[in-house]
């Protein structure tokens, strides 16, 4: 795709969830131009790719913060100086987070096992 002035700004705005009118303002083009760009599969793929990178970066930052958050909650649960309701709430938050995380890890392991099995079967068929 040939670089077009303003297009990267429009991609960034749309990937961030801004409406076409805002993307047009940021790109310095008309809203009609942004709407035309949106019909281009390559442009749409670029918006999806930028959005995926943003979400991946965000997930990485959340993962990094999770360890600190869990440590803080653990400290609150274990601290006898904290009022009972604070300790109970911290424990509740920890326990409620555990099941979805466990389910996610379990599903990820199962998918990996299926993919490995399918890859092995594919190699055998050759």
Contact map, one row per residue, 1 for C-alpha under 8 A:
111000000000000000000000000000000000000001000000000000000000000000000000000000000000000000000000000000000000000000000000000000
111100000000000000000000000000000000000000000000000000000000000000000000000000000000000000000000000000000000000000000000000000
111110100000000000000000000000000000000000000000000000000000000000000000000000000000000000000000000000000000000000000000000000
011111110000000000000000000000000000000000000000000000000000000000000000000000000000000000000000000000000000000000000000000000
001111110000000000000000001000000000000000000000000000000000000000000000000000000000000000000000000000000000000000000000000000
000111111100000000000000011110000000000000000000000000000000000000000000000000000000000000000000000000000000000000000000000000
001111111110000000000000001000000000000000000000000000000000000000000000000000000000000000000000000000000000000000000000000000
000111111111000000000000001000000000000000000000000000000000000000000000000000000000000000000000000000000000000000000000000000
000001111111100000000010011000000000000000000000000000000000000000000000000000000000000000000000000000000000000000000000000000
000001111111110000010011011000000100000000000000000000000000000000000000000000000000000000000000000000000000000000000000000000
000000111111111000000010000000000000000000100110010000000000000000000000000000000000000000000000000000000000000000000000000000
000000011111111100000010000000000000000000000010010000000000000000000000000000000000000000000000000000000000000000000000000000
000000001111111111100110010000000000000000000000000000000000000000000000000000000000000000000000000000000000000000000000000000
000000000111111111110010000000000000000000000010000000000000000000000000000000000000000000000000000000000000000000000000000000
000000000011111111000000000000000000000000000011011000000000000000000000000000000000000000000000000000000000000000000000000000
000000000001111111000000000000000000000000000000001000000000000000000000000000000000000000000000000000000000000000000000000000
000000000000111111100000000000000000000000000000000000000000000000000000000000000000000000000000000000000000000000000000000000
000000000000111111110110000000000000000000000000000000000000000000000000000000000000000000000000000000000000000000000000000000
000000000000110011111110000000000000000000000000000000000000000000000000000000000000000000000000000000000000000000000000000000
000000000100010001111111000000100110000000000000000000000000000000000000000000000000000000000000000000000000000000000000000000
000000000000000000111111100000100000000000000000000000000000000000000000000000000000000000000000000000000000000000000000000000
000000000000100001111111110000000000000000000000000000000000000000000000000000000000000000000000000000000000000000000000000000
000000001111110001111111111000100100000000000000000000000000000000000000000000000000000000000000000000000000000000000000000000
000000000100000000011111111111101100000000000000000000000000000000000000000000000000000000000000000000000000000000000000000000
000000000000000000001111111111100000000000000000000000000000000000000000000000000000000000000000000000000000000000000000000000
000001001100100000000111111110000000000000000000000000000000000000000000000000000000000000000000000000000000000000000000000000
000011111100000000000011111110000000000000000000000000000000000000000000000000000000000000000000000000000000000000000000000000
000001000000000000000001111111000000000000000000000000000000000000000000000000000000000000000000000000000000000000000000000000
000001000000000000000001111111101100000000000000000000000000000000000000000000000000000000000000000000000000000000000000000000
000000000000000000000001100111111100000000000000000000000000000000000000000000000000000000000000000000000000000000000000000000
000000000000000000011011100011111110000000000000000000000000000000000000000000000000000000000000000000000000000000000000000000
000000000000000000000000000001111111000000000000000000000000000000000000000000000000000000000000000000000000000000000000000000
000000000000000000000001000011111111100000000000000000000000000000000000000000000000000000000000000000000000000000000000000000
000000000100000000010011000011111111110000000000000000000000000000000000000000000000000000000000000000000000000000000000000000
000000000000000000010000000000111111111000000000000000000000000000000000000000000000000000000000000000000000000000000000000000
000000000000000000000000000000011111111100000000000000000000000000000000000000000000000000000000000000000000000000000000000000
000000000000000000000000000000001111111100110000000000000000000000000000000000000000000000000000000000000000000000000000000000
000000000000000000000000000000000111111110110000000000000000000000000000000000000000000000000000000000000000000000000000000000
000000000000000000000000000000000011111110110000000000000000000000000000000000000000000000000000000000000000000000000000000000
000000000000000000000000000000000001111111110000000000000000000000000000000000000000000000000000000000000000000000000000000000
000000000000000000000000000000000000011111111000000000000000000000000000000000000000000000000000000000000000000000000000000000
100000000000000000000000000000000000000111111100000000000000000000000000000000000000000000000000000000000000000000000000000000
000000000010000000000000000000000000111111111110000000000000000000000000000000000000000000000000000000000000000000000000000000
000000000000000000000000000000000000111111111111000000000000000000000000000000000000000000000000000000000000000000000000000000
000000000000000000000000000000000000000011111111100000000000000000000000000000000000000000000000000000000000000000000000000000
000000000010000000000000000000000000000001111111110000000000000000000000000000000000000000000000000000000000000000000000000000
000000000011011000000000000000000000000000111111111000000000000000000000000000000000000000000000000000000000000000000000000000
000000000000001000000000000000000000000000011111111100000000000000000000000000000000000000000000000000000000000000000000000000
000000000000000000000000000000000000000000001111111110000000000000000000000000000000000000000000000000000000000000000000000000
000000000011001000000000000000000000000000000111111111000000000000000000000000000000000000000000000000000000000000000000000000
000000000000001100000000000000000000000000000011111111100000000000000000000000000000000000000000000000000000000000000000000000
000000000000000000000000000000000000000000000001111111110000000000000000000000000000000000000000000000000000000000000000000000
000000000000000000000000000000000000000000000000111111111000000000000000000000000000000000000000000000000000000000000000000000
000000000000000000000000000000000000000000000000011111111100000000000000000000000000000000000000000000000000000000000000000000
000000000000000000000000000000000000000000000000001111111110000000000000000000000000000000000000000000000000000000000000000000
000000000000000000000000000000000000000000000000000111111111000000000000000000000000000000000000000000000000000000000000000000
000000000000000000000000000000000000000000000000000011111111100000000000000000000000000000000000000000000000000000000000000000
000000000000000000000000000000000000000000000000000001111111110000000000000000000000000000000000000000000000000000000000000000
000000000000000000000000000000000000000000000000000000111111111000000000000000000000000000000000000000000000000000000000000000
000000000000000000000000000000000000000000000000000000011111111100000000000000000000000000000000000000000000000000000000000000
000000000000000000000000000000000000000000000000000000001111111110000000000000000000000000000000000000000000000000000000000000
000000000000000000000000000000000000000000000000000000000111111111000000000000000000000000000000000000000000000000000000000000
000000000000000000000000000000000000000000000000000000000011111111100000000000000000000000000000000000000000000000000000000000
000000000000000000000000000000000000000000000000000000000001111111110000000000000000000000000000000000000000000000000000000000
000000000000000000000000000000000000000000000000000000000000111111111000000000000000000000000000000000000000000000000000000000
000000000000000000000000000000000000000000000000000000000000011111111100000000000000000000000000000000000000000000000000000000
000000000000000000000000000000000000000000000000000000000000001111111110000000000000000000000000000000000000000000000000000000
000000000000000000000000000000000000000000000000000000000000000111111111000000000000000000000000000000000000000000000000000000
000000000000000000000000000000000000000000000000000000000000000011111111100000000000000000000000000000000000000000000000000000
000000000000000000000000000000000000000000000000000000000000000001111111110000000000000000000100000000000000000000000000000000
000000000000000000000000000000000000000000000000000000000000000000111111111000000000000000000000000000000000000000000000000000
000000000000000000000000000000000000000000000000000000000000000000011111111100000000000000000000000000000000000000000000000000
000000000000000000000000000000000000000000000000000000000000000000001111111110000000000001101100000000000000000000000000000000
000000000000000000000000000000000000000000000000000000000000000000000111111111000000000001100000000000000000000000000000000000
000000000000000000000000000000000000000000000000000000000000000000000011111111100000000000000000000000000000000000000000000000
000000000000000000000000000000000000000000000000000000000000000000000001111111100100011001000000000000000000000000000000000000
000000000000000000000000000000000000000000000000000000000000000000000000111111110000011101100000000000000000000000000000000000
000000000000000000000000000000000000000000000000000000000000000000000000011111110000001000000000000000000000000000000000000000
000000000000000000000000000000000000000000000000000000000000000000000000001111111100001000000000000000000000000000000000000000
000000000000000000000000000000000000000000000000000000000000000000000000000011111110000000000000000000000000000000000000000000
000000000000000000000000000000000000000000000000000000000000000000000000000000111110000000000000000000000000000000000000000000
000000000000000000000000000000000000000000000000000000000000000000000000000100111111011000000000000000000000000000000000000000
000000000000000000000000000000000000000000000000000000000000000000000000000000011111111000000000000000000000000000000000000000
000000000000000000000000000000000000000000000000000000000000000000000000000000000111111100000000000000000000000000000000000000
000000000000000000000000000000000000000000000000000000000000000000000000000000000011111110000000000000000000000000000000000000
000000000000000000000000000000000000000000000000000000000000000000000000000110000111111111000000000000000000000000000000000000
000000000000000000000000000000000000000000000000000000000000000000000000000111100111111111100000000000000000000000000000000000
000000000000000000000000000000000000000000000000000000000000000000000000000010000001111111110000000000000000000000000000000000
000000000000000000000000000000000000000000000000000000000000000000000000000000000000111111111000000000000000000000000000000000
000000000000000000000000000000000000000000000000000000000000000000000000110110000000011111111100000000000000000000000000000000
000000000000000000000000000000000000000000000000000000000000000000000000110010000000001111111110000000000000000000000000000000
000000000000000000000000000000000000000000000000000000000000000000000000000000000000000111111111000000000000000000000000000000
000000000000000000000000000000000000000000000000000000000000000000000000100000000000000011111111100000000000000000000000000000
000000000000000000000000000000000000000000000000000000000000000000000100100000000000000001111111110000000000000000000000000000
000000000000000000000000000000000000000000000000000000000000000000000000000000000000000000111111111000000000000000000000000000
000000000000000000000000000000000000000000000000000000000000000000000000000000000000000000011111111100000000000000000000000000
000000000000000000000000000000000000000000000000000000000000000000000000000000000000000000001111111110000000000000000000000000
000000000000000000000000000000000000000000000000000000000000000000000000000000000000000000000111111111000000000000000000000000
000000000000000000000000000000000000000000000000000000000000000000000000000000000000000000000011111111100000000000000000000000
000000000000000000000000000000000000000000000000000000000000000000000000000000000000000000000001111111110000000000000000000000
000000000000000000000000000000000000000000000000000000000000000000000000000000000000000000000000111111111000000000000000000000
000000000000000000000000000000000000000000000000000000000000000000000000000000000000000000000000011111111100000000000000000000
000000000000000000000000000000000000000000000000000000000000000000000000000000000000000000000000001111111110000000000000000000
000000000000000000000000000000000000000000000000000000000000000000000000000000000000000000000000000111111111000000000000000000
000000000000000000000000000000000000000000000000000000000000000000000000000000000000000000000000000011111111100000000000000000
000000000000000000000000000000000000000000000000000000000000000000000000000000000000000000000000000001111111110000000000000000
000000000000000000000000000000000000000000000000000000000000000000000000000000000000000000000000000000111111111000000000000000
000000000000000000000000000000000000000000000000000000000000000000000000000000000000000000000000000000011111111100000000000000
000000000000000000000000000000000000000000000000000000000000000000000000000000000000000000000000000000001111111110000000000000
000000000000000000000000000000000000000000000000000000000000000000000000000000000000000000000000000000000111111111000000000000
000000000000000000000000000000000000000000000000000000000000000000000000000000000000000000000000000000000011111111100000000000
000000000000000000000000000000000000000000000000000000000000000000000000000000000000000000000000000000000001111111110000000000
000000000000000000000000000000000000000000000000000000000000000000000000000000000000000000000000000000000000111111111000000000
000000000000000000000000000000000000000000000000000000000000000000000000000000000000000000000000000000000000011111111100000000
000000000000000000000000000000000000000000000000000000000000000000000000000000000000000000000000000000000000001111111110000000
000000000000000000000000000000000000000000000000000000000000000000000000000000000000000000000000000000000000000111111111000000
000000000000000000000000000000000000000000000000000000000000000000000000000000000000000000000000000000000000000011111111100000
000000000000000000000000000000000000000000000000000000000000000000000000000000000000000000000000000000000000000001111111110000
000000000000000000000000000000000000000000000000000000000000000000000000000000000000000000000000000000000000000000111111111000
000000000000000000000000000000000000000000000000000000000000000000000000000000000000000000000000000000000000000000011111111100
000000000000000000000000000000000000000000000000000000000000000000000000000000000000000000000000000000000000000000001111111110
000000000000000000000000000000000000000000000000000000000000000000000000000000000000000000000000000000000000000000000111111111
000000000000000000000000000000000000000000000000000000000000000000000000000000000000000000000000000000000000000000000011111111
000000000000000000000000000000000000000000000000000000000000000000000000000000000000000000000000000000000000000000000001111111
000000000000000000000000000000000000000000000000000000000000000000000000000000000000000000000000000000000000000000000000111111
000000000000000000000000000000000000000000000000000000000000000000000000000000000000000000000000000000000000000000000000011111
